[in-house]
Amino acid sequence: IISELNDEIQQELIAEISTAELIKIIEDLELDEIVDILQALPDSKTQNVLSAMSMRDRQRITEALVYPEDSAGGLMNTDIISVRPEHSLEVVMRYLRAQKELPHNTDQIFVVSRENKYLGSLPVSKILVSEPTLNIRELMETATQPLPVDMSDKDVARLFEQNDWVSAPVVDEDFNLIGRITIDDVVDVIREDADQNFLGMAGIAEDTFAAPARAARSRMLWLSINLITAFIASLTISLFQATIDQIVYLAILMPIVASMGGVAATQTLTIMIRGLTLQQINSTNVNWLFKRELAVSIVNGILLSVLVGGITYLWFHEIIISVLICVAMIINLMSSAVAGIFIPIILRKFNQDPAIAGSVVVTTVTDVIGFFSFLGLATIFLT
């Protein structure tokens, strides 16, 4: 149960239990789950837990702790079954029967040389249906490339998704087989990444079970940044204070222009973030996507501006105001396409997560352009 708990609860629980109790809890867990728990512990407590383990387990866990948590090495489990290519299938079957149990999610065993270099894999299904006299070299599959130990967990998840893998081998820089990654670990990565992107759109970190002070602190940064951007939008409005004083109903209509641009930009931003996360968008197709989003914005801008212009005319009986709000809305919806496409790309170039920073930036851009275009046109044509 402890391995499935939320990180916040898991850390608080571990902090309250003794080293002896913790060892009893984790002794039946898989290696990668033990490593995840130990990585969250203070160094002193980690060393106490390791010193109480057997030499073999301590060595395996120490080797796994070297790799970053968000890499293939951090995801992998070293409980693997490997055979050499010169053996017959009958020998392999006797070897498998001699095991107390197979590692979790074993859909294939791995073929290695005498020097432990990865050569290929042998699906369990082939073992069951093939003639026992056949040689492993005749049956093994070599098409699937192993995962480098330093590959990022997101790239690992993408390969699992693309290839429908249940498990995959992991090799070091010398192509030695050192472990395997299974689908249950990859599902956790996909879920965590989706959670981060979803929460990032609101500018918050995962704090469902966090203490109030910590939750408030994690949200304060982006609330403060949003406050600054709100002042920027207000400053834009103040530039046209004289125009608003003369034509008061501009103040009634200008939130419509800004709001429509903000919603349209968020729609484009969401598509862009998803495409970047799944690596579906790159330099070869981003121009096509930009042209499509710009065309969508123009079409929507024309249709919606006609609707808004008609309502405005029925409301205020001012044809010029109706025309100006139509033009301003088209301008702002076009700017929303530009902002939604290129701001995530720019943020990535500065090593910022578009899922977290993107929504604040694009809404600021569309607010400023919406207010400036509508009030600027009104200043030119009405005063």
CORFEN-V174525 format. One record per residue. N is the residue number from 0. PSI is psi as a letter, one per 30 degrees, with the letter a starting at -180 (* if undefined). NEAR is the number of other C-alpha atoms within 10 Angstrom. Layout:
BEGIN
n=N psi=PSI near=NEAR
n=N psi=PSI near=NEAR
END
This chain:
BEGIN
n=0 psi=e near=7
n=1 psi=e near=16
n=2 psi=f near=16
n=3 psi=f near=9
n=4 psi=l near=11
n=5 psi=k near=14
n=6 psi=e near=18
n=7 psi=e near=14
n=8 psi=e near=14
n=9 psi=e near=16
n=10 psi=e near=15
n=11 psi=e near=11
n=12 psi=e near=13
n=13 psi=e near=17
n=14 psi=f near=14
n=15 psi=f near=9
n=16 psi=l near=10
n=17 psi=l near=11
n=18 psi=e near=17
n=19 psi=e near=11
n=20 psi=e near=11
n=21 psi=e near=17
n=22 psi=e near=16
n=23 psi=e near=10
n=24 psi=e near=14
n=25 psi=f near=18
n=26 psi=f near=12
n=27 psi=g near=10
n=28 psi=l near=14
n=29 psi=l near=15
n=30 psi=e near=19
n=31 psi=e near=23
n=32 psi=e near=19
n=33 psi=e near=19
n=34 psi=e near=26
n=35 psi=e near=17
n=36 psi=e near=18
n=37 psi=e near=20
n=38 psi=f near=14
n=39 psi=f near=13
n=40 psi=l near=15
n=41 psi=l near=10
n=42 psi=e near=11
n=43 psi=e near=8
n=44 psi=e near=15
n=45 psi=e near=16
n=46 psi=e near=14
n=47 psi=e near=13
n=48 psi=e near=20
n=49 psi=e near=18
n=50 psi=f near=11
n=51 psi=f near=13
n=52 psi=l near=14
n=53 psi=l near=9
n=54 psi=e near=10
n=55 psi=e near=9
n=56 psi=e near=14
n=57 psi=e near=16
n=58 psi=e near=13
n=59 psi=e near=15
n=60 psi=e near=19
n=61 psi=e near=14
n=62 psi=e near=14
n=63 psi=e near=24
n=64 psi=f near=18
n=65 psi=e near=11
n=66 psi=k near=17
n=67 psi=k near=16
n=68 psi=e near=18
n=69 psi=g near=15
n=70 psi=l near=18
n=71 psi=e near=28
n=72 psi=e near=30
n=73 psi=f near=24
n=74 psi=f near=29
n=75 psi=l near=27
n=76 psi=k near=26
n=77 psi=g near=21
n=78 psi=j near=17
n=79 psi=l near=18
n=80 psi=k near=17
n=81 psi=k near=19
n=82 psi=l near=20
n=83 psi=l near=19
n=84 psi=f near=22
n=85 psi=f near=12
n=86 psi=l near=14
n=87 psi=l near=19
n=88 psi=e near=23
n=89 psi=e near=17
n=90 psi=e near=14
n=91 psi=e near=19
n=92 psi=e near=13
n=93 psi=e near=10
n=94 psi=e near=12
n=95 psi=e near=14
n=96 psi=f near=10
n=97 psi=f near=9
n=98 psi=k near=10
n=99 psi=e near=7
n=100 psi=l near=8
n=101 psi=k near=13
n=102 psi=l near=14
n=103 psi=k near=13
n=104 psi=h near=12
n=105 psi=j near=15
n=106 psi=f near=17
n=107 psi=l near=20
n=108 psi=l near=22
n=109 psi=k near=23
n=110 psi=k near=25
n=111 psi=l near=18
n=112 psi=l near=16
n=113 psi=f near=10
n=114 psi=g near=8
n=115 psi=g near=17
n=116 psi=k near=16
n=117 psi=k near=25
n=118 psi=e near=20
n=119 psi=a near=23
n=120 psi=l near=27
n=121 psi=j near=21
n=122 psi=k near=15
n=123 psi=e near=12
n=124 psi=e near=10
n=125 psi=e near=13
n=126 psi=e near=20
n=127 psi=e near=11
n=128 psi=f near=8
n=129 psi=l near=12
n=130 psi=k near=12
n=131 psi=f near=15
n=132 psi=f near=11
n=133 psi=l near=14
n=134 psi=k near=18
n=135 psi=e near=23
n=136 psi=e near=19
n=137 psi=f near=11
n=138 psi=f near=18
n=139 psi=l near=19
n=140 psi=k near=15
n=141 psi=g near=14
n=142 psi=e near=8
n=143 psi=k near=11
n=144 psi=k near=14
n=145 psi=l near=19
n=146 psi=k near=23
n=147 psi=k near=19
n=148 psi=f near=24
n=149 psi=g near=17
n=150 psi=k near=15
n=151 psi=l near=18
n=152 psi=e near=22
n=153 psi=e near=18
n=154 psi=e near=15
n=155 psi=e near=21
n=156 psi=e near=20
n=157 psi=e near=16
n=158 psi=e near=15
n=159 psi=e near=19
n=160 psi=e near=15
n=161 psi=e near=8
n=162 psi=f near=9
n=163 psi=h near=10
n=164 psi=l near=14
n=165 psi=e near=16
n=166 psi=l near=21
n=167 psi=k near=23
n=168 psi=l near=27
n=169 psi=k near=26
n=170 psi=l near=22
n=171 psi=a near=17
n=172 psi=f near=9
n=173 psi=g near=10
n=174 psi=g near=16
n=175 psi=k near=16
n=176 psi=k near=27
n=177 psi=f near=21
n=178 psi=a near=23
n=179 psi=l near=24
n=180 psi=k near=27
n=181 psi=l near=20
n=182 psi=e near=17
n=183 psi=e near=12
n=184 psi=e near=17
n=185 psi=e near=24
n=186 psi=e near=14
n=187 psi=e near=14
n=188 psi=e near=18
n=189 psi=e near=17
n=190 psi=e near=11
n=191 psi=e near=13
n=192 psi=e near=15
n=193 psi=e near=14
n=194 psi=e near=13
n=195 psi=e near=17
n=196 psi=e near=22
n=197 psi=e near=17
n=198 psi=e near=16
n=199 psi=e near=19
n=200 psi=f near=20
n=201 psi=g near=17
n=202 psi=h near=23
n=203 psi=l near=21
n=204 psi=l near=17
n=205 psi=j near=17
n=206 psi=g near=17
n=207 psi=e near=11
n=208 psi=g near=12
n=209 psi=l near=16
n=210 psi=l near=10
n=211 psi=e near=11
n=212 psi=e near=8
n=213 psi=e near=12
n=214 psi=e near=16
n=215 psi=e near=13
n=216 psi=e near=11
n=217 psi=f near=17
n=218 psi=f near=15
n=219 psi=e near=14
n=220 psi=e near=13
n=221 psi=f near=17
n=222 psi=e near=15
n=223 psi=e near=11
n=224 psi=e near=14
n=225 psi=e near=18
n=226 psi=e near=13
n=227 psi=e near=13
n=228 psi=e near=19
n=229 psi=e near=17
n=230 psi=e near=12
n=231 psi=e near=16
n=232 psi=e near=22
n=233 psi=e near=14
n=234 psi=e near=13
n=235 psi=e near=18
n=236 psi=e near=20
n=237 psi=f near=12
n=238 psi=f near=13
n=239 psi=h near=16
n=240 psi=e near=14
n=241 psi=e near=12
n=242 psi=e near=20
n=243 psi=e near=18
n=244 psi=e near=11
n=245 psi=e near=12
n=246 psi=i near=14
n=247 psi=e near=11
n=248 psi=f near=12
n=249 psi=e near=17
n=250 psi=f near=16
n=251 psi=e near=9
n=252 psi=f near=16
n=253 psi=f near=21
n=254 psi=f near=14
n=255 psi=e near=16
n=256 psi=e near=27
n=257 psi=e near=27
n=258 psi=e near=17
n=259 psi=e near=20
n=260 psi=e near=31
n=261 psi=e near=26
n=262 psi=e near=16
n=263 psi=e near=26
n=264 psi=e near=29
n=265 psi=e near=21
n=266 psi=e near=15
n=267 psi=e near=22
n=268 psi=e near=27
n=269 psi=e near=21
n=270 psi=e near=15
n=271 psi=e near=25
n=272 psi=e near=23
n=273 psi=e near=15
n=274 psi=e near=14
n=275 psi=e near=16
n=276 psi=e near=16
n=277 psi=g near=13
n=278 psi=h near=11
n=279 psi=f near=12
n=280 psi=k near=17
n=281 psi=a near=11
n=282 psi=f near=7
n=283 psi=f near=8
n=284 psi=g near=10
n=285 psi=e near=17
n=286 psi=e near=13
n=287 psi=e near=11
n=288 psi=e near=17
n=289 psi=e near=18
n=290 psi=e near=13
n=291 psi=e near=13
n=292 psi=e near=24
n=293 psi=e near=20
n=294 psi=e near=14
n=295 psi=e near=15
n=296 psi=e near=25
n=297 psi=e near=19
n=298 psi=e near=15
n=299 psi=e near=17
n=300 psi=e near=24
n=301 psi=e near=16
n=302 psi=e near=13
n=303 psi=e near=16
n=304 psi=e near=22
n=305 psi=e near=18
n=306 psi=e near=13
n=307 psi=e near=20
n=308 psi=e near=22
n=309 psi=e near=16
n=310 psi=e near=13
n=311 psi=e near=19
n=312 psi=e near=15
n=313 psi=f near=12
n=314 psi=e near=10
n=315 psi=f near=11
n=316 psi=h near=12
n=317 psi=j near=12
n=318 psi=e near=13
n=319 psi=e near=14
n=320 psi=e near=22
n=321 psi=e near=22
n=322 psi=e near=17
n=323 psi=e near=20
n=324 psi=e near=27
n=325 psi=e near=24
n=326 psi=e near=20
n=327 psi=e near=27
n=328 psi=e near=32
n=329 psi=e near=25
n=330 psi=e near=21
n=331 psi=e near=32
n=332 psi=e near=31
n=333 psi=e near=24
n=334 psi=f near=23
n=335 psi=e near=31
n=336 psi=e near=29
n=337 psi=e near=22
n=338 psi=e near=25
n=339 psi=e near=30
n=340 psi=e near=25
n=341 psi=f near=16
n=342 psi=e near=20
n=343 psi=e near=25
n=344 psi=e near=21
n=345 psi=e near=13
n=346 psi=e near=17
n=347 psi=e near=13
n=348 psi=f near=10
n=349 psi=g near=9
n=350 psi=h near=9
n=351 psi=k near=14
n=352 psi=j near=16
n=353 psi=f near=25
n=354 psi=f near=24
n=355 psi=e near=21
n=356 psi=f near=19
n=357 psi=e near=28
n=358 psi=e near=23
n=359 psi=e near=23
n=360 psi=e near=20
n=361 psi=e near=29
n=362 psi=e near=26
n=363 psi=e near=22
n=364 psi=e near=24
n=365 psi=e near=31
n=366 psi=e near=29
n=367 psi=e near=21
n=368 psi=e near=25
n=369 psi=e near=32
n=370 psi=e near=26
n=371 psi=e near=21
n=372 psi=e near=23
n=373 psi=e near=24
n=374 psi=e near=26
n=375 psi=e near=19
n=376 psi=e near=17
n=377 psi=e near=21
n=378 psi=e near=16
n=379 psi=e near=9
n=380 psi=f near=11
n=381 psi=f near=14
n=382 psi=* near=10
END
